Amino acid sequence: MVPEMAEVLAAGELTLRLLEPADHAELHAIFSDPRTHTIGSGPVRDAEETRQWLDRRRVRRTEHGVAWYAVRRPDGSMIGTAGLLIGRTEPHPEIGFEIRHQDQRRGFGTAAAMAVVAEAYRAGFEQVWATVRPWNVGSLRALDRVGFRPQRVERDEHGELICLLHRATVA
């Protein structure tokens, strides 16, 4: 049975809502900002690439039950994204989050990550991984606050990658 994550999550003052095609323009603004989108090969220049990324998130939701959310302020503006993917940590999900450069260092990434992890466990996942570059100190701090712990360091075509794990706690 495929887990099913909720369509909307609360994260303090923020709302996380399942990404949809109508979010494309706001999402591309975030993905194309070189100060914000520093993962992978860097900023996304082609709007079609962003559209394909959105399409892949919908397919992953259907296949694996994972969800990717728009992170929004109370006024409705998108300040980032957060969610789960199935990738290098398969069969377990990996968390990802990205907050606009001008909204970083305010706890929004931590709040979004906490909400996504809680929802992952509610949906039935038993553990959540994160992979982060050593230079991404902000994400490492946020993940530490959420309860992720380093497990190992791997290397790929972009260099070192710290693999962190969060396990469900049994009450």
C-alpha positions, 0 to 999 in steps of 0.5 A, spaced: 500 500 500 502 506 498 502 511 503 498 518 502 501 524 505 496 530 506 495 536 501 496 541 506 500 542 513 501 547 518 508 550 520 507 555 525 505 561 521 506 558 514 502 553 510 505 548 506 500 546 500 501 541 495 504 544 489 500 544 483 501 546 476 498 553 477 504 554 482 509 554 476 511 561 475 512 562 483 516 556 483 520 558 477 522 564 480 525 561 486 528 555 482 532 561 477 534 565 483 542 564 483 542 566 491 536 561 493 537 555 488 544 552 489 543 545 489 545 540 483 547 544 477 545 551 480 539 555 478 534 553 473 534 557 467 529 554 463 521 554 465 520 548 461 525 544 466 521 547 472 515 544 469 518 538 468 520 538 475 513 539 477 510 533 473 515 529 476 513 530 483 506 528 481 508 522 478 512 520 485 506 522 489 502 517 485 508 511 485 510 512 492 506 517 496 511 522 497 509 529 497 512 536 495 509 542 498 509 550 496 511 553 503 507 560 503 506 566 508 499 568 511 499 573 505 499 567 500 506 568 497 510 562 496 517 563 500 519 556 498 518 549 497 519 542 502 517 535 501 519 528 500 522 524 494 524 517 493 531 517 490 538 516 492 536 513 499 531 509 496 526 505 499 526 510 504 524 518 503 529 523 503 527 530 505 528 537 501 527 544 502 528 550 499 527 557 502 528 564 498 534 567 499 531 573 502 527 569 507 532 565 510 535 565 517 528 566 520 526 559 522 522 557 516 526 552 513 526 548 520 518 549 521 517 546 514 522 540 515 518 539 522 512 539 518 514 534 513 517 529 517 511 529 522 507 528 516 511 523 513 511 519 520 503 520 520 503 517 513 507 511 515 514 512 513 519 509 518 525 514 517 526 520 513 533 521 510 537 528 508 543 529 504 546 536 504 553 539 502 558 540 507 558 548 505 550 548 506 551 550 514 544 553 514 540 547 512 545 542 516 543 547 522 535 546 521 536 539 520 539 538 526 534 542 530 529 537 527 532 531 529 536 529 524 543 525 525 549 524 521 550 517 518 555 517 513 559 522 508 558 520 500 561 523 494 558 524 487 559 528 481 558 535 485 563 533 491 561 531 498 554 529 501 553 528 508 547 523 509 543 524 515 537 520 518 531 521 522 527 515 525 520 515 528 520 515 536 516 510 539 512 513 545 
